[in-house]
């Protein structure tokens, strides 16, 4: 189909499609004439993947390009698939590795990994990223928030176990790689959204007097207009 | 202190500090003469917060500005603090609310919220964000990955309970707001990093033959060079 039809079917503007083509995220269509190209179902699927990575996952264009390159790697079977697909997803952070606060934070994460007996490739960027976050809590005088660390680690294990099982259940390598990508990026967006909803629930339960709580559950929304769930001063 | 000293103490370049001043993230110092200003401990703390939000949390500058405005709101006690601070953190996504796939995804999240009896403000942006992710899984033919949904929700509850308890334990409203901000943004970065580490562990345990597994734990890294943790083909 032509680009206009691809735009219609995917709900993506022609300008966006041209941007994705120019940025190398979307492969060119089959040339059918001067300035004309034909796009198929593979392009439609790729467009959905691009928008999921950019819009839902919030990835920068450059990161999305690297991630899609992994999807397109033909010899995926020779990779340690899960690792290969997710390595492209790590952001690089300006950090001062000589900073004693950061070194202490990293030691704390290494200790956690040891305590939980996790098998990790020694160059796991995740260790440094976790250390960045721990160092930020400490630098901001919020070290008390680090009491979450073991709860986080245990929840991460529970989640990772089911995620990896679901990816492995796909059996075919191409489906697995795309499963890792979507499971990591879209799954992260999904979990983060649920975490914020759960935080709202947890704070309502703690800060709103029981008599002022509306019936629980979303369908109760008709019973109370926006913003009346409670206020800190009334608690 | 002068800007050069602020730069040295915070490990942030003068160019970055000037950028934060220009973007309204960092308040101006006290003017001490033509083109000179004096910066204090509050500026140093604010700089750490800005870098945590941008570098560790990965927030866009515009979002960081909104979040910092919440921190600076003087009448925080009159807000439903946790809600106010975190509403600024929601990304806006291009979405087609008329799309039947998206509407079904949203219904699925509403059902989940009802099933778990969560108290939510009816305008919770988190519901739409979670629906975006569910719709993306379905559009990409990865609906099987949605088997994670209840595990995610339960883990989110466990995490949110301890996070909110820690914030409430701070008692003073200013500390609470900054605790919500850092707990949400830095905590998210920390959890996401641990989730990826746990995924590496889970995939090593499932895909690498037991005989090929190195000793668990990070300190075992000396025993095996990078990249030898295993490969899919050997599994």
Contacts between the chains, C-beta under 8 A, distances in Angstrom:
chain1	res1	chain2	res2	distance
A	11	B	96	5.5
A	11	B	99	7.1
A	45	B	140	7.3
A	45	B	141	7.7
A	48	B	136	7.6
A	48	B	139	4.9
A	48	B	140	5.6
A	49	B	140	6.0
A	51	B	136	7.8
A	52	B	136	4.0
A	52	B	139	7.3
A	52	B	140	6.2
A	55	B	93	5.1
A	55	B	94	5.9
A	55	B	95	7.9
A	55	B	132	7.4
A	56	B	93	6.6
A	56	B	132	4.9
A	56	B	133	5.5
A	56	B	136	4.7
A	58	B	58	7.9
A	58	B	91	6.0
A	77	B	232	6.0
A	77	B	233	5.6
A	78	B	231	6.5
A	78	B	232	7.6
A	78	B	233	5.9
A	79	B	231	6.9
A	79	B	232	6.6
A	80	B	203	7.7
A	80	B	207	7.4
A	80	B	227	7.9
A	80	B	229	6.5
A	80	B	230	5.8
A	80	B	231	5.1
A	80	B	232	6.1
A	81	B	203	7.9
A	81	B	207	7.8
A	81	B	232	4.9
A	82	B	199	6.4
A	82	B	200	7.0
A	82	B	203	4.0
A	82	B	207	7.4
A	83	B	200	6.3
A	83	B	203	7.2
A	83	B	229	7.5
A	86	B	196	5.9
A	86	B	199	6.8
A	86	B	200	7.8
A	89	B	196	7.7
A	90	B	196	7.9
A	91	B	58	6.1
A	93	B	55	5.1
A	93	B	56	6.6
A	94	B	55	5.8
A	95	B	55	7.9
A	96	B	11	5.4
A	99	B	11	7.2
A	110	B	218	4.8
A	110	B	219	7.2
A	113	B	197	6.8
A	113	B	217	6.4
A	113	B	218	4.2
A	114	B	217	4.2
A	114	B	218	5.5
A	114	B	219	5.8
A	116	B	201	7.9
A	117	B	216	4.0
A	117	B	217	5.5
A	118	B	197	6.1
A	118	B	198	6.9
A	118	B	200	7.5
A	118	B	201	4.0
A	118	B	216	6.6
A	118	B	217	7.0
A	118	B	218	7.4
A	119	B	200	7.2
A	119	B	201	5.0
A	119	B	204	4.0
A	119	B	205	6.4
A	119	B	208	7.8
A	119	B	213	6.3
A	119	B	214	7.0
A	119	B	216	5.3
A	119	B	229	7.0
A	120	B	197	6.1
A	120	B	200	5.5
A	120	B	201	6.5
A	120	B	204	7.8
A	120	B	218	6.0
A	120	B	221	7.8
A	120	B	229	7.8
A	121	B	200	6.6
A	121	B	226	6.5
A	121	B	227	7.0
A	121	B	229	4.7
A	122	B	218	7.7
A	122	B	221	3.4
A	122	B	224	7.3
A	122	B	225	7.7
A	122	B	226	5.7
A	123	B	226	4.6
A	123	B	227	7.8
A	124	B	197	6.2
A	124	B	200	6.3
A	126	B	193	4.7
A	126	B	194	7.3
A	126	B	196	4.5
A	126	B	197	4.2
A	126	B	200	7.2
A	127	B	193	7.9
A	127	B	197	6.9
A	127	B	218	7.2
A	129	B	189	6.9
A	129	B	192	7.9
A	129	B	193	4.0
A	129	B	196	8.0
A	130	B	190	5.8
A	130	B	193	3.9
A	130	B	194	5.9
A	130	B	197	7.1
A	132	B	55	7.4
A	132	B	56	4.9
A	132	B	189	7.1
A	132	B	193	8.0
A	133	B	56	5.5
A	133	B	186	5.0
A	133	B	187	7.5
A	133	B	189	4.6
A	133	B	190	3.6
A	133	B	193	6.5
A	134	B	190	6.8
A	136	B	48	7.5
A	136	B	51	7.8
A	136	B	52	4.0
A	136	B	56	4.7
A	136	B	182	7.2
A	136	B	186	5.0
A	137	B	182	6.4
A	137	B	186	5.8
A	137	B	190	7.9
A	139	B	48	4.8
A	139	B	52	7.4
A	140	B	45	7.3
A	140	B	48	5.6
A	140	B	49	6.0
A	140	B	52	6.2
A	140	B	178	7.2
A	140	B	182	5.7
A	140	B	186	7.9
A	141	B	45	7.7
A	142	B	178	7.1
A	142	B	179	6.1
A	142	B	182	5.0
A	142	B	183	7.6
A	142	B	186	7.8
A	144	B	166	6.2
A	144	B	169	7.2
A	144	B	170	7.3
A	145	B	163	7.7
A	145	B	166	5.6
A	145	B	167	8.0
A	145	B	179	6.5
A	145	B	182	6.5
A	145	B	183	5.5
A	145	B	186	7.9
A	145	B	187	6.8
A	147	B	162	7.1
A	147	B	166	5.9
A	148	B	159	7.1
A	148	B	162	5.4
A	148	B	163	6.1
A	148	B	166	6.8
A	148	B	183	8.0
A	148	B	187	6.6
A	148	B	190	7.9
A	149	B	190	7.9
A	151	B	158	6.4
A	151	B	159	6.2
A	151	B	162	5.1
A	152	B	159	6.6
A	152	B	187	7.9
A	152	B	190	6.4
A	152	B	191	5.0
A	152	B	194	5.3
A	153	B	194	5.5
A	153	B	198	7.4
A	155	B	155	4.1
A	155	B	158	5.8
A	155	B	159	5.5
A	155	B	191	7.5
A	156	B	191	6.7
A	156	B	194	4.3
A	156	B	195	4.4
A	156	B	197	7.2
A	156	B	198	4.0
A	157	B	198	4.9
A	157	B	201	7.6
A	157	B	202	7.5
A	158	B	151	6.4
A	158	B	155	5.8
A	159	B	148	7.1
A	159	B	151	6.2
A	159	B	152	6.6
A	159	B	155	5.5
A	159	B	195	6.1
A	159	B	198	7.2
A	160	B	195	6.2
A	160	B	198	3.7
A	160	B	199	4.4
A	160	B	201	7.0
A	160	B	202	4.4
A	161	B	198	8.0
A	161	B	202	5.3
A	162	B	147	7.1
A	162	B	148	5.4
A	162	B	151	5.1
A	163	B	145	7.7
A	163	B	148	6.1
A	163	B	199	6.3
A	163	B	202	7.5
A	164	B	199	6.1
A	164	B	202	4.1
A	164	B	203	5.0
A	164	B	206	6.0
A	165	B	206	7.5
A	166	B	144	6.2
A	166	B	145	5.5
A	166	B	147	5.9
A	166	B	148	6.7
A	167	B	145	8.0
A	168	B	206	6.0
A	168	B	207	7.4
A	169	B	144	7.2
A	170	B	144	7.3
A	173	B	232	7.5
A	178	B	140	7.2
A	178	B	142	7.1
A	179	B	142	6.1
A	179	B	145	6.4
A	182	B	136	7.2
A	182	B	137	6.4
A	182	B	140	5.7
A	182	B	142	4.9
A	182	B	145	6.5
A	183	B	142	7.6
A	183	B	145	5.4
A	183	B	148	7.9
A	184	B	196	7.2
A	184	B	199	7.4
A	186	B	133	5.0
A	186	B	136	4.9
A	186	B	137	5.9
A	186	B	140	7.9
A	186	B	142	7.8
A	186	B	145	7.9
A	187	B	133	7.5
A	187	B	145	6.8
A	187	B	148	6.6
A	187	B	152	7.9
A	188	B	192	5.7
A	188	B	195	7.3
A	189	B	129	6.9
A	189	B	132	7.1
A	189	B	133	4.6
A	190	B	130	5.8
A	190	B	133	3.7
A	190	B	134	6.8
A	190	B	137	7.9
A	190	B	148	7.9
A	190	B	149	7.9
A	190	B	152	6.4
A	191	B	152	5.0
A	191	B	155	7.5
A	191	B	156	6.7
A	191	B	195	7.7
A	192	B	129	7.9
A	192	B	188	5.7
A	192	B	192	7.7
A	193	B	126	4.8
A	193	B	127	7.9
A	193	B	129	4.0
A	193	B	130	3.9
A	193	B	132	8.0
A	193	B	133	6.5
A	194	B	126	7.4
A	194	B	130	5.9
A	194	B	152	5.3
A	194	B	153	5.5
A	194	B	156	4.2
A	195	B	156	4.4
A	195	B	159	6.1
A	195	B	160	6.2
A	195	B	188	7.3
A	195	B	191	7.7
A	196	B	86	6.0
A	196	B	89	7.7
A	196	B	90	7.9
A	196	B	126	4.5
A	196	B	129	8.0
A	196	B	184	7.2
A	197	B	113	6.8
A	197	B	118	6.1
A	197	B	120	6.1
A	197	B	124	6.2
A	197	B	126	4.3
A	197	B	127	6.9
A	197	B	130	7.1
A	197	B	156	7.2
A	198	B	118	6.8
A	198	B	153	7.3
A	198	B	156	4.0
A	198	B	157	4.8
A	198	B	159	7.2
A	198	B	160	3.6
A	198	B	161	7.9
A	199	B	82	6.4
A	199	B	86	6.8
A	199	B	160	4.4
A	199	B	163	6.3
A	199	B	164	6.1
A	199	B	184	7.4
A	200	B	82	7.0
A	200	B	83	6.3
A	200	B	86	7.7
A	200	B	118	7.5
A	200	B	119	7.2
A	200	B	120	5.5
A	200	B	121	6.5
A	200	B	124	6.3
A	200	B	126	7.2
A	201	B	116	7.9
A	201	B	118	4.0
A	201	B	119	4.9
A	201	B	120	6.5
A	201	B	157	7.6
A	201	B	160	7.0
A	202	B	157	7.5
A	202	B	160	4.4
A	202	B	161	5.2
A	202	B	163	7.5
A	202	B	164	4.1
A	203	B	80	7.8
A	203	B	81	7.9
A	203	B	82	4.0
A	203	B	83	7.3
A	203	B	164	5.0
A	204	B	119	4.0
A	204	B	120	7.8
A	205	B	119	6.5
A	206	B	164	6.0
A	206	B	165	7.5
A	206	B	168	5.9
A	207	B	80	7.4
A	207	B	81	7.8
A	207	B	82	7.4
A	207	B	168	7.4
A	208	B	119	7.8
A	213	B	119	6.3
A	214	B	119	7.0
A	216	B	117	4.0
A	216	B	118	6.6
A	216	B	119	5.2
A	217	B	113	6.4
A	217	B	114	4.2
A	217	B	117	5.5
A	217	B	118	7.0
A	218	B	110	4.8
A	218	B	113	4.2
A	218	B	114	5.5
A	218	B	118	7.4
A	218	B	120	6.0
A	218	B	122	7.7
A	218	B	127	7.1
A	219	B	110	7.2
A	219	B	114	5.8
A	221	B	120	7.7
A	221	B	122	3.4
A	224	B	122	7.3
A	225	B	122	7.7
A	226	B	121	6.5
A	226	B	122	5.7
A	226	B	123	4.7
A	227	B	80	7.9
A	227	B	121	7.0
A	227	B	123	7.9
A	229	B	80	6.4
A	229	B	83	7.4
A	229	B	119	7.0
A	229	B	120	7.8
A	229	B	121	4.6
A	230	B	80	5.9
A	231	B	78	6.5
A	231	B	79	7.0
A	231	B	80	5.1
A	232	B	77	5.9
A	232	B	78	7.6
A	232	B	79	6.7
A	232	B	80	6.2
A	232	B	81	5.0
A	232	B	173	7.5
A	233	B	77	5.6
A	233	B	78	5.9
